[in-house]
Amino acid sequence: MDTIATRIEHAAKGMGTVRFMTGAEPVEMTWGELHTKAKAMAAALQTRGVNRGDHVAVLGPTTINLVTSMQAVWLCGATLVVLPLPMRLASLEEFTRSTRNRIRLADSSCVLVDNDLAPFLTIEDGDPPVYLLDDLAAASESADDFIRPDYHRDDLFVLQFTSGSTSEPKGVQLPNHLVAANLDAIHEAAEVDTAVDVMVSWLPLYHDMGLVGFCILPMSAGIDLVLGAPQDFLGSPGRWMEWISKYGGTATAGPNFSYVLATRALNRSKETLDLSSLRIALNGAEPVDPNSVRAFVEAGARHGLRPEAIFPAFGMAEVCIAGSFPIPLTGMETDIVDAEILELEHRAVNVDSDHQNAREIVKLGRAVPGLEMRICDPVSGEVLAEREVGELLIRGSSVTTGYYRRPEANADLFRDGWLCTGDLAYMADGQMVMCGRIKDLIIVGGRNVYPQDVERAVGGIDGIRSGNVIAFSVEGRGGKEAVAVVAETRADDREIVLRDVHEAVLVAVGVPAKEVALVKPGTLPKTSSGKLQRTLCKEQFLDQGLELV
């Protein structure tokens, strides 16, 4: 039977390799060598009572032991629950609380934890047992002791918690056959060549893009993988491009902010890299800024980067990851529309780039094989015509079966067999164009103000940390909605920055900001995957809990 575990077994017979870039020196091994380690660890887990159908939570930074433990869980026929790491040291108390909450919500039968993180897991009566990754890797069991269970296509493969950018995290159920279907869709839509492609990633393995796209896919297909850790990239963003150059990377991915950091690193670098091998530079997980993309292309030009390699895409945990892809090596395509008509009439009408109300939005490709997309009126459910803005609905071969033990959330998740994404979008020439989240919309004087437009405009101001701006609605005069902006800054002259923010908001969306709060760097609330948390930021703003400069 075709399951991810059987694909892993088959891939282990090939010559594909994985290079771990963490630590003092890279460590390279074949997928077959990692598979042998994983079978030994799976035998150790079986000795400790882990069986098919159990839910196993795993917590740790990107290491050989972490990736081995993940495969070991799958080989046992168990469900993997990857727990996120803390974003900041200052949030350790919140990290401990949220970790315990996820372990409980997932009905975890045990927890596998990196030795350095074990002290942050407070164990109480009734909690599942905790096993250290180092101990499991050094256990006496061997690969020969592993007892292979019967795998089934309907077994729950991954319980992936949503990021919690707009609400409390929910466990997305991803059975074997759904993950397999999405991997097949990625393989086809991205024109993957297992014998040639080299995937390069620093993405966290607790986030679906890193887990499915840049761990499960290469592991189950035997594709060469160069794997770093988020802290490696954030500590020195230039490493990402250096890895691509050194190992001939053909496919990589990151959110928009990571390409901004990579651009700065490329512009500062005195070395000449070779980025000519790169054919897919996937930009997703947060709104794609066309100006940031163009800056990255310009910075990479002297290193051989092909503009056609830019690959803006859409994905979400509820479809296993890949939702819509462009055709490889077609580069970034944008749609220039009248922002006023978009906001007032919810229609995307093309205008010239020099039009006074011009807004440029990036096209995110077409639904990957096996999925269908349509745009509907969020209230009536009526299917809308091309270029009419409404809620994005998806159905098909890799759509989740629902949230784990959340019947009230599942009732709102589906409509007539279609997944309701909560995203506002429209179709243009067959491609999907994302406008924003329904919950995040700011409605001022009958206009739909998209917070991303405000955040992008403010992020370009001198003294404001780009990618560290949050816009949301507050109550204005007469109980009507108004715009509020919270931004991180290191600027000395606060008054100049405040003036520039007010001017930028007015120019960008045609309405003034009622409130502007400047906060200390590194204090804006973000999810474990680095997404801005607008809802939490608004709560902190209203409760006067922000760390103002």
WOHUPE-V520397 format. One record per residue. N is the residue number from 1. SS is DSSP state (H for helix, E for strand, L for the rest). OMEGA is omega in radians with two decimals (999 if undefined). Layout:
{{N & SS & OMEGA} {N & SS & OMEGA}}
This chain:
{{1 & L & -3.11} {2 & L & 3.03} {3 & L & 3.12} {4 & H & 3.14} {5 & H & 3.13} {6 & H & 3.06} {7 & H & 3.10} {8 & H & 3.12} {9 & H & -3.14} {10 & H & -3.12} {11 & H & -3.12} {12 & L & 3.14} {13 & L & -3.11} {14 & L & -3.07} {15 & L & 3.12} {16 & L & -3.08} {17 & E & 2.99} {18 & E & 3.10} {19 & E & 3.09} {20 & E & -3.04} {21 & L & 3.10} {22 & L & -3.13} {23 & L & -3.07} {24 & L & -3.12} {25 & L & 3.08} {26 & L & 3.08} {27 & E & -3.12} {28 & E & 3.03} {29 & E & 3.05} {30 & E & 3.05} {31 & H & 3.09} {32 & H & 3.11} {33 & H & 3.09} {34 & H & 3.13} {35 & H & 3.11} {36 & H & 3.08} {37 & H & -3.11} {38 & H & 3.10} {39 & H & 3.09} {40 & H & 3.12} {41 & H & 3.08} {42 & H & 3.08} {43 & H & 3.09} {44 & H & 3.10} {45 & H & 3.11} {46 & H & 3.08} {47 & H & -3.13} {48 & L & 2.98} {49 & L & 3.12} {50 & L & -3.10} {51 & L & 3.08} {52 & L & 3.12} {53 & L & 3.09} {54 & L & 3.04} {55 & E & -3.09} {56 & E & 3.11} {57 & E & -3.11} {58 & E & -3.10} {59 & E & 3.10} {60 & L & 3.04} {61 & L & -3.12} {62 & L & 3.13} {63 & L & 3.04} {64 & H & -3.11} {65 & H & -3.13} {66 & H & -3.11} {67 & H & 3.09} {68 & H & -3.13} {69 & H & 3.11} {70 & H & 3.11} {71 & H & 3.13} {72 & H & 3.10} {73 & H & -3.13} {74 & H & 3.12} {75 & H & 3.07} {76 & L & -3.07} {77 & L & -3.11} {78 & L & 3.12} {79 & E & -3.13} {80 & E & 3.02} {81 & E & -3.13} {82 & E & -3.09} {83 & L & -3.12} {84 & L & 3.08} {85 & L & 3.12} {86 & L & 3.12} {87 & L & -3.09} {88 & L & 3.13} {89 & H & -3.11} {90 & H & -3.07} {91 & H & -3.07} {92 & H & 3.13} {93 & H & 3.11} {94 & H & 3.10} {95 & H & 3.13} {96 & H & -3.12} {97 & H & -3.09} {98 & H & 3.12} {99 & H & 3.10} {100 & H & -3.12} {101 & H & 3.12} {102 & H & 3.11} {103 & H & -3.13} {104 & H & -3.11} {105 & H & -3.11} {106 & L & -3.07} {107 & L & -3.08} {108 & L & 3.09} {109 & L & 3.04} {110 & E & -3.13} {111 & E & 3.05} {112 & E & -2.98} {113 & E & 3.01} {114 & L & -3.05} {115 & L & -3.09} {116 & L & -3.11} {117 & L & -3.10} {118 & H & -3.13} {119 & H & -3.11} {120 & H & 3.07} {121 & L & 3.11} {122 & L & -3.06} {123 & L & 3.11} {124 & L & 3.11} {125 & L & 3.13} {126 & L & 3.11} {127 & L & 3.09} {128 & L & 3.12} {129 & E & 3.14} {130 & E & 3.12} {131 & E & -3.13} {132 & E & -3.11} {133 & H & 3.13} {134 & H & 3.14} {135 & H & 3.13} {136 & H & 3.13} {137 & H & -3.10} {138 & L & -3.10} {139 & L & -3.05} {140 & L & -3.12} {141 & L & 3.11} {142 & L & 3.12} {143 & H & -3.13} {144 & H & 3.14} {145 & H & -3.11} {146 & L & 3.10} {147 & L & -3.04} {148 & L & 3.10} {149 & L & 3.02} {150 & L & 3.13} {151 & L & -3.13} {152 & L & -3.08} {153 & L & -3.11} {154 & L & 3.12} {155 & L & 3.09} {156 & E & -3.03} {157 & E & -3.13} {158 & E & 2.93} {159 & E & -3.00} {160 & E & 3.12} {161 & E & 3.06} {162 & L & -3.02} {163 & L & -3.12} {164 & L & -3.13} {165 & L & 3.13} {166 & L & -3.12} {167 & L & 3.10} {168 & L & -3.12} {169 & L & 3.11} {170 & L & -3.13} {171 & E & 3.13} {172 & E & -3.12} {173 & E & -3.13} {174 & E & 3.10} {175 & E & -3.11} {176 & H & -3.01} {177 & H & 3.10} {178 & H & 3.11} {179 & H & 3.13} {180 & H & 3.14} {181 & H & -3.14} {182 & H & 3.06} {183 & H & 3.11} {184 & H & 3.13} {185 & H & 3.09} {186 & H & -3.12} {187 & H & -3.11} {188 & H & -3.04} {189 & H & 3.13} {190 & L & 3.13} {191 & L & -3.10} {192 & L & 3.03} {193 & L & -3.02} {194 & L & -3.10} {195 & L & -3.03} {196 & L & -3.00} {197 & L & 3.03} {198 & E & -3.10} {199 & E & -3.12} {200 & E & -3.07} {201 & E & 2.94} {202 & L & -3.02} {203 & L & 3.10} {204 & L & -3.11} {205 & L & 3.05} {206 & L & 3.07} {207 & L & -2.98} {208 & H & 3.14} {209 & H & 3.10} {210 & H & -3.08} {211 & H & -3.06} {212 & H & -3.02} {213 & H & -3.02} {214 & H & 2.97} {215 & H & -3.11} {216 & H & -3.12} {217 & H & 3.14} {218 & H & 3.14} {219 & H & -3.06} {220 & H & 3.14} {221 & H & 3.13} {222 & L & 3.14} {223 & L & 3.08} {224 & E & -3.10} {225 & E & 2.97} {226 & E & -2.96} {227 & E & 3.02} {228 & L & -3.13} {229 & L & 3.13} {230 & H & -3.11} {231 & H & 3.08} {232 & H & 3.14} {233 & H & -3.08} {234 & H & 3.12} {235 & H & 3.13} {236 & L & -3.04} {237 & L & 3.14} {238 & H & -3.13} {239 & H & -3.12} {240 & H & -3.14} {241 & H & 3.12} {242 & H & 3.10} {243 & H & 3.13} {244 & H & -3.13} {245 & H & -3.04} {246 & H & -3.03} {247 & H & 3.11} {248 & L & -3.11} {249 & L & 3.12} {250 & L & -3.10} {251 & E & 3.10} {252 & E & -3.10} {253 & E & 3.06} {254 & E & 3.03} {255 & L & -3.04} {256 & H & -3.07} {257 & H & -3.11} {258 & H & 3.08} {259 & H & 3.03} {260 & H & 3.12} {261 & H & 3.12} {262 & H & 3.10} {263 & H & 3.12} {264 & H & -3.13} {265 & H & 3.13} {266 & H & -3.13} {267 & H & 3.14} {268 & H & -3.03} {269 & L & 3.06} {270 & L & 3.12} {271 & L & 3.05} {272 & L & 3.13} {273 & L & 3.06} {274 & L & 3.13} {275 & L & -3.06} {276 & L & -3.13} {277 & L & -3.02} {278 & L & 3.11} {279 & L & 3.09} {280 & E & 3.00} {281 & E & -3.03} {282 & E & 3.09} {283 & E & -3.09} {284 & L & 3.11} {285 & L & 3.04} {286 & L & -3.09} {287 & L & -3.13} {288 & L & 3.14} {289 & L & -3.08} {290 & H & 3.13} {291 & H & 3.09} {292 & H & 3.13} {293 & H & -3.12} {294 & H & 3.11} {295 & H & 3.10} {296 & H & 3.13} {297 & H & 3.14} {298 & H & -3.14} {299 & H & -3.10} {300 & H & -3.05} {301 & H & -3.11} {302 & L & 3.09} {303 & L & 3.07} {304 & L & 3.13} {305 & L & 3.10} {306 & L & 3.09} {307 & H & -3.10} {308 & H & -3.11} {309 & H & -3.14} {310 & E & -2.93} {311 & E & 3.12} {312 & E & -3.03} {313 & L & 3.10} {314 & E & 3.06} {315 & E & 3.09} {316 & E & -3.10} {317 & H & -3.06} {318 & H & 3.03} {319 & H & -3.14} {320 & L & 2.87} {321 & E & -3.01} {322 & E & 3.11} {323 & E & 3.10} {324 & E & 3.14} {325 & E & 2.93} {326 & L & 3.03} {327 & L & -3.12} {328 & L & 3.09} {329 & L & 2.98} {330 & L & 3.08} {331 & L & -3.12} {332 & L & 3.01} {333 & L & -3.12} {334 & E & 3.10} {335 & E & 3.13} {336 & E & -3.01} {337 & E & 3.07} {338 & E & -3.07} {339 & H & -3.10} {340 & H & 3.10} {341 & H & 3.11} {342 & H & -3.08} {343 & H & -3.05} {344 & H & -3.04} {345 & H & 3.10} {346 & L & 3.07} {347 & E & 3.13} {348 & L & -3.10} {349 & L & -3.10} {350 & E & 3.05} {351 & L & 3.05} {352 & L & -3.10} {353 & L & -3.13} {354 & L & 3.08} {355 & L & -3.04} {356 & L & 3.14} {357 & L & -3.06} {358 & E & 3.02} {359 & E & -3.12} {360 & E & -3.12} {361 & E & -3.08} {362 & E & 3.03} {363 & E & -3.02} {364 & L & 3.04} {365 & L & -3.10} {366 & E & 3.11} {367 & E & 3.13} {368 & L & -3.13} {369 & L & -3.13} {370 & L & 3.14} {371 & E & 3.01} {372 & E & 3.09} {373 & E & 2.98} {374 & E & -3.12} {375 & E & -3.09} {376 & E & 3.01} {377 & L & -3.07} {378 & L & -3.09} {379 & L & -3.05} {380 & L & -3.07} {381 & L & -3.14} {382 & L & 3.09} {383 & E & -3.05} {384 & L & 3.14} {385 & L & 3.09} {386 & L & 3.13} {387 & L & 2.96} {388 & E & -3.05} {389 & L & 3.09} {390 & E & -3.12} {391 & E & 3.09} {392 & E & 3.06} {393 & E & -3.09} {394 & E & 2.97} {395 & E & 3.10} {396 & E & -2.88} {397 & L & -3.11} {398 & L & 3.11} {399 & L & -3.10} {400 & L & 3.04} {401 & L & 3.11} {402 & L & 3.10} {403 & E & -3.07} {404 & L & 3.09} {405 & L & 3.09} {406 & L & -3.07} {407 & H & -3.12} {408 & H & 3.10} {409 & H & -3.14} {410 & H & 3.13} {411 & H & 3.13} {412 & H & -3.02} {413 & H & -3.05} {414 & E & 3.05} {415 & E & 3.13} {416 & L & 3.10} {417 & L & 3.13} {418 & E & 3.06} {419 & E & 3.10} {420 & E & -3.00} {421 & E & -3.03} {422 & E & 3.14} {423 & E & 3.03} {424 & E & -3.08} {425 & E & 2.98} {426 & E & 3.11} {427 & E & 3.11} {428 & E & -3.13} {429 & L & 3.10} {430 & L & 3.12} {431 & E & 3.13} {432 & E & 3.12} {433 & E & -3.07} {434 & E & 3.11} {435 & E & -3.12} {436 & E & 3.12} {437 & E & 3.12} {438 & H & -3.09} {439 & H & -3.07} {440 & H & -3.09} {441 & L & 3.04} {442 & E & -3.08} {443 & E & -3.09} {444 & E & 3.10} {445 & L & 3.13} {446 & L & -3.13} {447 & E & 3.03} {448 & E & 3.10} {449 & E & -3.14} {450 & L & -3.09} {451 & H & 3.14} {452 & H & 3.13} {453 & H & 3.12} {454 & H & -3.09} {455 & H & 3.14} {456 & H & -3.13} {457 & H & -3.12} {458 & H & -3.14} {459 & H & 3.14} {460 & L & -3.11} {461 & L & 3.05} {462 & L & 3.14} {463 & L & 3.09} {464 & E & 3.12} {465 & E & -3.13} {466 & E & -3.11} {467 & E & -3.13} {468 & E & 3.12} {469 & E & 3.09} {470 & E & 3.06} {471 & E & 3.12} {472 & E & -3.11} {473 & E & 2.99} {474 & E & -3.14} {475 & E & 3.13} {476 & L & -3.10} {477 & H & 3.12} {478 & H & 3.11} {479 & H & -3.14} {480 & L & -3.12} {481 & E & 3.06} {482 & E & -3.07} {483 & E & 3.01} {484 & E & -3.12} {485 & E & 3.03} {486 & E & -3.06} {487 & E & 3.06} {488 & E & -3.13} {489 & E & 3.00} {490 & L & -3.06} {491 & L & 3.13} {492 & L & -3.09} {493 & L & -3.06} {494 & H & -3.07} {495 & H & 3.12} {496 & H & -3.14} {497 & H & 3.12} {498 & H & 3.12} {499 & H & -3.12} {500 & H & 3.12} {501 & H & 3.14} {502 & H & -3.13} {503 & H & -3.11} {504 & H & 3.12} {505 & H & -3.12} {506 & H & 3.14} {507 & H & -3.04} {508 & H & -3.02} {509 & H & 3.04} {510 & L & 3.07} {511 & L & -3.12} {512 & L & 3.02} {513 & E & 3.12} {514 & E & -3.11} {515 & E & 3.03} {516 & E & 3.12} {517 & E & 3.08} {518 & E & -3.04} {519 & E & -3.11} {520 & L & 3.10} {521 & L & 3.09} {522 & L & -3.08} {523 & L & 3.10} {524 & L & 3.14} {525 & L & 3.11} {526 & E & 3.06} {527 & L & 3.13} {528 & L & 3.13} {529 & L & 3.07} {530 & L & 3.12} {531 & L & 3.09} {532 & E & -3.14} {533 & L & -3.07} {534 & H & -3.09} {535 & H & 3.14} {536 & H & 3.12} {537 & H & 3.12} {538 & H & 3.11} {539 & H & 3.13} {540 & H & 3.11} {541 & H & -3.11} {542 & H & 3.13} {543 & L & -3.11} {544 & L & -3.12} {545 & L & 3.13} {546 & L & 3.10} {547 & L & -3.07} {548 & E & 3.04} {549 & L & 999}}
